[in-house]
Structures are given as structure tokens and as C-alpha cells.
């Protein structure tokens, strides 16, 4: 199985912020809005998945440290 490409969390979050700013401007372009909304949902999902992975890694490290004491 191929390894997933690592996501740059900072860049993904910055892109999500740019999309939010675009919506705040109130641009009435429906097609662009739908495309941006879809991209925002993809970014949100990927960031959430990465956060869960990081949380699991922290738990694993804490578990190793507590058993070694």
C-alpha cells in the first residue's frame, strides 16, 4: 500500500483561512463559492485526521513513558 502524502498543516490551515476570508467578503459568485466550500471541507477533514493522528502519537508516547517509570 502506498504511503499517504504528508500534509503541511500550516499551509493547509492558511489556505482554509484564505477561503474563510473570501466568504467574509461576500463575493456573490455561486460556482466559485461552491468550489471553495468543497475545498474547505477537504482541508477541514484532512486537518482533523492529522490532529487525531497527533493525539494518538502523544498518547502512545505518554503510555511508553508511564510504563518505563
Backbone torsions as a table, in degrees:
resi	resn	phi	psi	omega
1	UNK	NA	136.0	-178.9
2	UNK	-73.4	142.1	179.0
3	UNK	-75.3	138.6	177.5
4	UNK	-65.1	145.0	175.3
5	UNK	-69.6	131.5	178.9
6	UNK	-68.9	136.5	-179.5
7	UNK	-91.7	139.6	172.8
8	UNK	-84.6	103.7	-174.5
9	UNK	-59.2	-43.4	-179.4
10	UNK	-60.5	-45.7	-180.0
11	UNK	-66.9	-40.8	179.8
12	UNK	-63.9	-42.5	179.5
13	UNK	-66.2	-40.3	178.4
14	UNK	-62.7	-41.0	178.1
15	UNK	-63.9	-40.1	178.3
16	UNK	-63.2	-40.4	176.8
17	UNK	-64.3	-38.4	177.3
18	UNK	-63.0	-40.8	178.7
19	UNK	-64.5	-43.4	178.5
20	UNK	-60.7	-41.5	179.2
21	UNK	-64.0	-38.2	178.5
22	UNK	-60.8	-44.8	179.5
23	UNK	-65.5	-36.2	179.8
24	UNK	-64.7	-27.5	178.0
25	UNK	-69.7	-21.7	176.8
26	UNK	79.4	29.1	177.3
27	UNK	-59.9	127.2	-174.8
28	UNK	-82.6	7.6	-177.5
29	UNK	-73.4	103.1	-175.6
30	UNK	-63.0	-45.6	-178.4
31	UNK	-63.3	-43.3	177.6
32	UNK	-64.7	-39.6	179.1
33	UNK	-62.3	-42.0	178.2
34	UNK	-64.8	-42.2	178.8
35	UNK	-64.2	-42.6	179.6
36	UNK	-67.3	-38.1	177.6
37	UNK	-63.3	-43.2	179.0
38	UNK	-61.8	-43.6	178.9
39	UNK	-64.1	-41.1	178.5
40	UNK	-60.9	-40.4	179.0
41	UNK	-66.3	-38.8	176.9
42	UNK	-62.7	-46.3	179.6
43	UNK	-63.1	-44.4	180.0
44	UNK	-59.4	-44.9	-180.0
45	UNK	-64.1	-44.4	-179.5
46	UNK	-65.3	-40.0	178.5
47	UNK	-66.6	-39.6	178.2
48	UNK	-63.5	-42.9	178.7
49	UNK	-62.0	-41.8	179.7
50	UNK	-66.0	-37.7	177.7
51	UNK	-63.8	-42.3	177.9
52	UNK	-62.2	-41.8	177.7
53	UNK	-60.9	-43.4	179.7
54	UNK	-64.7	-42.5	178.2
55	UNK	-61.1	-41.4	179.0
56	UNK	-64.5	-38.4	177.9
57	UNK	-64.5	-42.9	178.5
58	UNK	-61.7	-44.5	178.6
59	UNK	-60.6	-41.9	-179.8
60	UNK	-63.2	-44.5	179.6
61	UNK	-64.1	-45.2	178.2
62	UNK	-61.4	-39.0	178.9
63	UNK	-63.9	-40.3	178.0
64	UNK	-66.6	-40.4	-178.6
65	UNK	-68.2	-38.9	-178.0
66	UNK	-71.8	-29.8	179.2
67	UNK	-80.7	-18.2	-178.8
68	UNK	-88.2	-8.2	-179.4
69	UNK	-80.6	NA	NA
